Amino acid sequence: MHVFFGSEGRPFILDSQMRWDVGVNAFLARLSVIDGKTNSPRTWRSYAYELADWLSYCRRIAVEWKDISELDIATYRSVLASESSARTGLPLRRGTINHRLGVITQFYRFALKKGWMTALPFEVEEVRIPYSASTGLGTGHRACVATTNLRLRGAREELEIPPRQDIRRFIQSFPTWRDRLIAETMWLTGMRSAEVCALPVHALPDDPGALGRDTAAIKITGKGQKRRAVLFPVRLLCSIGRYIQMERSRRIRGQDPPSVFLGRAGKALQTPAVNRVFSTNCKRTGITIWPHLLRHAHTVERLAYLQDIGAPNPLKTVQLELGHAHMATTERYLHLTERMRADAIETHNSFVDRLLGE
């Protein structure tokens, strides 16, 4: 199966004979055009590639997607659990596998609704989930969630945040200035890898040293095409400014791309390239740190810092800074800040000084 992209990056899938499957592409159109559930081309790409992978598996086992069984999907799940990521070389995470299974179940629910199937190839059960008092709805309220028994289950994986000195050593060990700046930006601001890759030059101040303060709010376009302000240390902005003037200008080939960080061909850097750079540095240092782990590390440190200085509503502050859609995503870091505090956090004058050990 082959994934292609039309206008505005909207995906469609053709088989090996370049044939169009109405059901498959109607589902992708529903996702990206009709329902408008997400404005993120990255999400469209993710759904398209994950669906294409499933359809390729159906082709390998010589079964049409409309004739698939629950056992076939469970077998596919086992195949995913035994594979490694092409980008990191590590086993696929449970959340990644469950997301792929979620795309498959959404696709089949859509096909059933359209009348292209007479029954789902899996059982669906409703689970009643009580709301906690923290939701603001009080106790006694319940939500019905449709789910399947195909998802990989298990205890929630607890994040393992490396010590600060290991993160510092990992970042400092990158052999190129660009890669060190990318990693440092993720750690000091909590930005996602894709957000750092898309960071536009025009969003940065021309002379950050003249701002007269320690931090500056930079407007970025984050996940789901949502705009938010990210706090950048001025010292980091100064370093990025020097990189733009001294190194980035040498990478440009022809038209100047809008993004700060460029690849070898002078084009905007993409997240797969960042993943490869991190993977290489993991092997070089013996420290396992992937891009999103720096975002996790930033979140834990930021929460602990805001709690230490007595800031009002630290959770809400971090939720807005990180662009979390739901407070529950931010809350999962609370127990890690308590564990960190139990290990005795050093006292520093500022959040950035705390991270950099100054």
C-alpha positions as CSV (number, residue, x, y, z in Angstrom):
1,M,0.0,0.0,0.0
2,H,1.2,3.5,-0.8
3,V,0.4,6.8,0.9
4,F,0.1,9.9,-1.2
5,F,-0.8,13.5,-0.4
6,G,-3.0,15.9,-2.2
7,S,-3.8,19.6,-1.6
8,E,-3.1,20.9,1.8
9,G,-1.3,17.7,2.7
10,R,-4.5,15.6,2.8
11,P,-3.6,11.9,2.4
12,F,-5.0,9.1,0.2
13,I,-4.0,5.5,-0.2
14,L,-3.5,3.4,-3.4
15,D,-2.6,-0.3,-3.5
16,S,0.4,-1.8,-5.3
17,Q,-1.5,-1.6,-8.6
18,M,-2.3,2.1,-8.0
19,R,-6.0,1.3,-7.4
20,W,-8.3,3.5,-5.4
21,D,-10.2,1.9,-2.5
22,V,-13.4,3.8,-1.9
23,G,-13.9,2.8,1.7
24,V,-10.3,3.4,2.8
25,N,-10.1,6.9,1.2
26,A,-13.6,7.9,2.4
27,F,-12.4,7.3,5.9
28,L,-9.3,9.5,5.4
29,A,-11.5,12.2,3.8
30,R,-13.9,12.0,6.7
31,L,-11.0,12.5,9.1
32,S,-9.2,15.4,7.4
33,V,-12.0,17.2,5.4
34,I,-15.6,16.4,6.3
35,D,-15.6,16.1,10.1
36,G,-12.7,18.5,10.6
37,K,-11.8,16.7,13.8
38,T,-8.2,17.9,13.5
39,N,-6.4,20.6,11.6
40,S,-3.1,18.9,12.0
41,P,-1.5,17.5,8.8
42,R,0.8,15.4,11.1
43,T,-2.3,13.6,12.5
44,W,-3.6,13.0,9.0
45,R,-0.2,11.5,8.0
46,S,-0.1,9.3,11.1
47,Y,-3.6,7.9,10.5
48,A,-2.8,7.3,6.8
49,Y,0.5,5.5,7.4
50,E,-0.9,3.4,10.3
51,L,-4.0,2.4,8.2
52,A,-1.7,1.6,5.2
53,D,0.4,-0.6,7.4
54,W,-2.7,-2.5,8.5
55,L,-3.9,-2.9,4.9
56,S,-0.5,-4.1,3.9
57,Y,-0.7,-6.8,6.6
58,C,-4.1,-7.8,5.3
59,R,-2.5,-8.2,1.8
60,R,0.3,-10.3,3.3
61,I,-2.1,-12.8,4.9
62,A,-4.2,-12.7,1.7
63,V,-7.4,-11.5,3.4
64,E,-9.5,-8.6,2.2
65,W,-10.0,-5.9,4.9
66,K,-13.7,-6.4,4.8
67,D,-13.3,-10.1,5.6
68,I,-10.9,-9.7,8.5
69,S,-11.6,-11.4,11.9
70,E,-10.9,-10.4,15.5
71,L,-8.2,-13.1,15.5
72,D,-6.4,-11.5,12.5
73,I,-6.3,-8.2,14.4
74,A,-5.0,-9.8,17.5
75,T,-2.3,-11.5,15.5
76,Y,-1.4,-8.2,14.0
77,R,-1.2,-6.8,17.5
78,S,1.3,-9.6,18.4
79,V,3.4,-8.8,15.3
80,L,3.6,-5.1,16.4
81,A,4.6,-6.1,19.9
82,S,7.5,-8.1,18.5
83,E,8.8,-5.4,16.2
84,S,11.1,-2.5,16.8
85,S,10.6,1.1,15.8
86,A,12.3,1.9,12.5
87,R,13.3,5.3,13.9
88,T,14.6,4.4,17.3
89,G,15.4,0.7,17.1
90,L,13.6,0.2,20.4
91,P,10.5,-2.0,20.8
92,L,7.2,-0.3,20.0
93,R,5.7,1.3,23.1
94,R,2.3,0.0,24.4
95,G,0.8,3.4,23.8
96,T,2.0,3.3,20.1
97,I,0.5,-0.1,19.5
98,N,-2.8,0.8,21.1
99,H,-3.0,4.0,19.0
100,R,-2.5,1.9,15.8
101,L,-5.3,-0.5,17.0
102,G,-7.4,2.5,17.7
103,V,-7.0,3.7,14.1
104,I,-8.1,0.2,12.9
105,T,-11.2,0.1,15.1
106,Q,-12.2,3.6,14.1
107,F,-11.9,2.6,10.5
108,Y,-14.1,-0.5,10.9
109,R,-16.7,1.5,12.9
110,F,-16.8,3.9,10.0
111,A,-17.1,1.1,7.4
112,L,-20.0,-0.4,9.4
113,K,-21.8,2.9,9.6
114,K,-21.5,3.3,5.8
115,G,-23.0,-0.1,5.2
116,W,-19.8,-1.6,3.7
117,M,-19.8,-4.3,6.4
118,T,-22.7,-6.2,8.2
119,A,-20.8,-6.5,11.5
120,L,-17.7,-5.4,13.2
121,P,-14.8,-7.9,13.3
122,F,-14.4,-7.4,17.0
123,E,-16.6,-7.1,20.1
124,V,-17.4,-3.7,21.6
125,E,-18.2,-3.3,25.3
126,E,-19.3,-0.2,27.2
127,V,-17.3,0.7,30.3
128,R,-18.7,3.1,32.9
129,I,-16.0,5.4,34.2
130,P,-16.9,7.5,37.3
131,Y,-15.7,11.1,37.3
132,S,-13.6,12.2,40.1
133,A,-14.3,15.3,42.1
134,S,-11.4,17.1,40.4
135,T,-13.4,17.2,37.2
136,G,-15.7,19.7,38.7
137,L,-18.8,17.6,38.0
138,G,-18.9,16.1,41.5
139,T,-19.3,12.4,42.4
140,G,-22.0,10.2,41.0
141,H,-21.5,11.2,37.4
142,R,-20.4,8.5,35.0
143,A,-19.3,8.3,31.4
144,C,-19.9,5.4,29.1
145,V,-16.9,4.6,26.9
146,A,-17.0,2.1,24.1
147,T,-13.9,-0.1,24.0
148,T,-12.6,-3.4,22.8
149,N,-10.5,-6.2,24.3
150,L,-7.8,-5.7,21.6
151,R,-5.9,-3.0,23.4
152,L,-2.7,-4.0,25.2
153,R,-3.3,-3.8,28.9
154,G,-1.0,-3.4,31.8
155,A,0.1,-1.2,34.6
156,R,0.6,2.4,33.5
157,E,4.3,2.9,32.6
158,E,6.0,5.2,35.0
159,L,8.3,7.7,33.4
160,E,12.0,7.3,34.3
161,I,13.5,10.8,34.2
162,P,17.3,10.7,34.0
163,P,19.3,12.8,36.5
164,R,20.0,16.3,35.5
165,Q,23.7,15.7,35.2
166,D,23.1,12.9,32.7
167,I,20.8,15.1,30.6
168,R,23.4,17.9,30.7
169,R,26.2,15.4,29.6
170,F,23.9,14.0,26.9
171,I,23.2,17.4,25.4
172,Q,26.8,18.6,25.6
173,S,28.0,15.5,23.8
174,F,26.3,16.3,20.5
175,P,29.1,17.0,18.1
176,T,27.3,19.8,16.2
177,W,26.1,23.2,17.4
178,R,22.7,22.8,15.7
179,D,22.0,19.5,17.5
180,R,23.0,20.8,20.9
181,L,20.8,23.8,20.4
182,I,17.8,21.6,19.4
183,A,18.2,19.4,22.4
184,E,18.7,22.3,24.8
185,T,15.6,24.0,23.4
186,M,13.5,21.0,24.1
187,W,14.8,20.7,27.6
188,L,14.6,24.4,28.6
189,T,11.2,25.1,26.9
190,G,9.4,21.8,26.9
191,M,8.7,22.1,23.2
192,R,7.9,19.0,21.2
193,S,10.4,17.8,18.6
194,A,8.0,18.8,15.7
195,E,7.5,22.2,17.3
196,V,11.3,22.8,17.4
197,C,11.7,21.7,13.8
198,A,8.9,24.2,12.7
199,L,10.2,27.1,14.9
200,P,10.1,30.1,12.5
201,V,12.9,32.6,12.3
202,H,10.5,35.5,12.2
203,A,9.0,34.5,15.6
204,L,12.3,35.3,17.4
205,P,13.4,38.8,18.4
206,D,16.0,40.5,16.3
207,D,18.1,41.4,19.4
208,P,17.3,39.3,22.4
209,G,20.1,40.7,24.4
210,A,18.3,44.1,24.4
211,L,15.1,42.8,25.9
212,G,16.3,43.5,29.4
213,R,14.8,40.4,31.1
214,D,15.6,36.8,31.6
215,T,12.8,35.2,29.6
216,A,10.8,36.1,26.5
217,A,7.4,34.7,25.4
218,I,7.7,33.4,21.8
219,K,4.5,32.6,19.9
220,I,4.6,29.2,18.2
221,T,2.1,26.9,16.4
222,G,1.9,23.7,18.3
223,K,0.2,20.3,18.1
224,G,-3.2,20.5,16.3
225,Q,-2.2,23.9,14.8
226,K,-2.9,25.6,18.1
227,R,-1.1,28.8,18.9
228,R,0.6,29.2,22.3
229,A,3.3,31.3,24.0
230,V,6.5,29.4,25.0
231,L,8.9,30.9,27.6
232,F,12.4,31.1,26.1
233,P,15.4,31.9,28.3
234,V,17.0,35.0,26.7
235,R,20.4,33.3,26.9
236,L,19.0,30.5,24.7
237,L,17.6,33.1,22.3
238,C,21.0,34.7,22.1
239,S,22.6,31.3,21.3
240,I,20.0,30.6,18.6
241,G,20.6,34.1,17.2
242,R,24.3,33.5,16.9
243,Y,23.6,30.1,15.2
244,I,21.3,31.8,12.7
245,Q,24.0,34.4,11.8
246,M,27.0,32.2,11.8
247,E,26.0,28.6,10.8
248,R,22.4,28.6,9.4
249,S,23.3,31.1,6.7
250,R,25.9,28.6,5.3
251,R,23.3,25.8,5.0
252,I,20.9,27.8,2.8
253,R,20.6,26.5,-0.8
254,G,18.5,28.7,-2.9
255,Q,15.2,29.8,-1.3
256,D,15.5,30.6,2.4
257,P,13.2,28.3,4.4
258,P,11.2,29.9,7.2
259,S,12.4,27.5,10.0
260,V,15.4,28.1,12.2
261,F,17.0,24.7,12.0
262,L,18.0,23.3,8.6
263,G,19.2,20.0,7.3
264,R,22.2,19.3,5.2
265,A,20.4,20.2,1.9
266,G,19.4,23.6,3.3
267,K,15.8,22.5,3.8
268,A,13.7,22.6,7.0
269,L,14.7,19.9,9.4
270,Q,12.2,17.1,9.9
271,T,11.5,15.0,13.1
272,P,12.8,11.7,11.6
273,A,16.2,13.4,11.2
274,V,16.1,14.6,14.8
275,N,15.2,11.0,15.9
276,R,18.2,9.6,14.0
277,V,20.5,12.2,15.6
278,F,19.3,11.3,19.1
279,S,19.6,7.6,18.4
280,T,23.3,8.1,17.3
281,N,24.0,10.2,20.4
282,C,22.4,7.5,22.7
283,K,24.9,5.0,21.3
284,R,27.8,7.4,21.6
285,T,27.1,8.3,25.3
286,G,25.4,5.2,26.6
287,I,22.5,7.4,27.9
288,T,19.1,6.6,26.6
289,I,17.3,9.9,26.0
290,W,14.8,10.4,23.1
291,P,13.4,13.8,22.1
292,H,10.1,13.6,23.9
293,L,11.9,12.5,27.2
294,L,13.4,16.0,27.3
295,R,9.8,17.4,27.3
296,H,8.9,15.1,30.1
297,A,12.0,16.1,32.1
298,H,11.2,19.8,31.5
299,T,7.6,19.3,32.8
300,V,8.7,17.6,36.0
301,E,11.4,20.2,36.7
302,R,9.0,23.1,35.9
303,L,6.2,21.8,38.1
304,A,8.7,21.3,41.0
305,Y,10.1,24.8,40.5
306,L,6.7,26.5,40.5
307,Q,5.7,24.6,43.6
308,D,8.9,25.6,45.4
309,I,8.5,29.3,44.7
310,G,4.8,29.2,45.7
311,A,3.4,30.1,42.3
312,P,-0.4,30.1,42.2
313,N,-1.9,27.1,40.4
314,P,1.3,25.5,39.1
315,L,-0.6,22.7,37.3
316,K,-2.7,25.2,35.2
317,T,0.4,27.2,34.4
318,V,2.3,24.2,33.1
319,Q,-0.7,23.0,31.2
320,L,-0.9,26.3,29.3
321,E,2.9,26.5,28.8
322,L,3.1,22.9,27.4
323,G,-0.1,23.0,25.4
324,H,-1.7,20.0,27.1
325,A,-5.3,19.7,25.9
326,H,-6.3,18.1,29.3
327,M,-5.3,18.8,32.8
328,A,-5.1,15.0,33.4
329,T,-2.0,14.9,31.1
330,T,-0.2,17.4,33.4
331,E,-1.4,15.8,36.6
332,R,0.5,12.6,35.8
333,Y,3.8,14.4,36.6
334,L,2.8,15.4,40.1
335,H,4.1,12.2,41.8
336,L,7.4,12.6,40.0
337,T,7.9,16.1,41.4
338,E,7.3,14.7,44.9
339,R,9.9,12.0,44.4
340,M,12.3,14.6,43.1
341,R,11.7,16.8,46.1
342,A,12.4,13.8,48.4
343,D,15.8,13.5,46.7
344,A,16.6,17.0,47.8
345,I,16.3,19.6,45.1
346,E,19.1,22.2,45.1
347,T,18.2,25.8,45.6
348,H,18.9,28.1,42.7
349,N,17.9,31.6,41.8
350,S,16.0,30.7,38.6
351,F,14.4,27.8,36.8
352,V,17.0,27.8,34.0
353,D,19.9,28.0,36.5
354,R,18.4,25.0,38.2
355,L,18.5,23.0,35.0
356,L,21.9,24.1,33.9
357,G,23.4,23.7,37.3
358,E,24.6,27.3,37.7
